[in-house]
Amino acid sequence: MSGPIVLGLRILLALALYAFLGWTLWTIWQDLKRAGQQATTQKIPAIRLEVQIKNQAVISRTFSQPEIILGRESTCDVLLDDATVSARHAKLNYHHGQWWVEDIGSTNGTTLNDEKLTIATVLATGDEIQCGNARVSINRGGMGTVSSTQSLPE
């Protein structure tokens, strides 16, 4: 009589072990799905660009999109209407939790804080990008004011 009882207990123990293993794998899978969803819905922090071309008034605009193109071409996000600026001059993009700037093959080059930009570089509040005669000041929080600002046309 004890033989069938021991066999039954062994079967129950094996089933309990497999149930625990299945529950553990299901829980891990749910956590991974939730983490993946949070990563894809990551909010991009606003960045405020204050543009001044030569002695013109400062133009200010806030962005919350992951990529911003600066240049003379009408399709650029920030239009820099100056002959010394290339059609598509520089690119700002948000990845790895940081705003980055890089030159995208401009003729006259791009400088960041008066240093020639040769590779993609992380931006900080107060940084100044120079594209030809245009100076672009960075405010990563998207806040702040400038005395004589205008909105860029949409």
N, C-alpha and C positions, 0 to 999 in steps of 0.2 A: 504494500500500500504506500509506503514512503517513496518508492521509485516514481510513480506518476505525480506525486505532489512536488518532488524535487524538479522533475521535468517541467511541470507547469510553472513553478517559480522561476526557472531558468528562462522560459519563453517570455514570461511577464517582464523580467529584468531586461532581456534583450529588446523587447518592444519599448520599454520605458527609455532605454538608452538611445534607441533610434528616434523616438519622439523628441527627446531632449536635443539631440543633434539637429533634427529638422527645425525645431523652434529656434535654436541658436542661429542657424544659417538664415532663416527667414528674417529674424531681427536684424542681423547684420545687413542683409539686402535692403530692408526698409530704411535703415540709417544711411546707407550709401545713396539711395534714391533721393532722400530728403536733402543730403549735403549737395548732391548734384543740382537739384532744383534751386537751392539757395545760391549756389555759385553762378548760375545762369541769370538770376534775377538781381545780381549785385548792383546797387545804386551807384551811378557815376557821380562823384562830387562835382559841383559847379566850379567853373573856372571863369574868371573875369579878365578880359583882354582890353587894355587901354591903348589905343593906337594913335600915334601922332606922326604925320608926314610933314617933314620940314617944319615950317612955323605955323601950320594950320591948327585949328582947335583939336583938342583931344576927343576922340570918339571911343565910346565905351560900350562893350556888349558882353553879356554873360552866356556861357554855353554849358550844356550838360549832356552833350553827345560824345561818343567815344573817340571821334576823329575830327580834327579841324584843319582845313587846308588854308594857308595864307598865300596870296599871290595876286597878280594883276588880272587874271582871267575871271570873267563874270560868273563862272560856276564855283569859284572859291567861296568858302564860308566867310572869310575875312578878305574883303576886296581892298588891296593896297594900290591905289591909282597913282603910280609913279613909274617913270621910264626906267629907273634903276632896279626895279623889282621884276623878277621873272614871272611868267604866266602862272606857274605853280612853283612857288619858292620854298616854302617850308611846311612841315606837317607836325601838328601836335596830336598825340594820341594817348589814351588812358589804358594802361594794362599793368598787371602785377601790383595794383594798388597805388600807382604813381602816374603823374602826367609826365610825358616825355616829349622832347622836341628833336626834330632831325631835318637837315637840309635835304631837299628832294631834287638834287641836280640843278640848282640855280646857277645862273651865269656869274653873278657877283659874289656868291657865297652868303652865308648867314653867320652872324656872331651872336654869342650868348654872353652877356656881361663883358663885352669888348674882347672876347676870346673867340677865335674862329671855330665854328662848329664842324667837326669832322665825323663824329659818331652820334648816335642817338643818346641824349642826355636827359637826366631827370630834372624837372623844373621845381623851383621853390617860389614862394611868394616873394615879390620884390625883384625877381629876375627880369632882365631886359633883353629882348631879342631884337636884333637889327637886321632888316631885310632892305638892302639899298639905303634910301633916305628915310625909310619908315622905321620907327621905334615902337615896339610892342611891349608894354609892361604887363607882368603876370601877377594876378591875385588868385591864388588857388582856392581860397574860401568862397570866392564868388561875391564877397562883400566888399565894402569900401566905397569911397566916393572920390570923385575928381571934380575940381571947381567948375570947369567949363566942359561939360560932356554933352554928347549928342548920341542918339541911337543910330546904329548902322541900319541901313535899309534891309528889310527882310529878303 
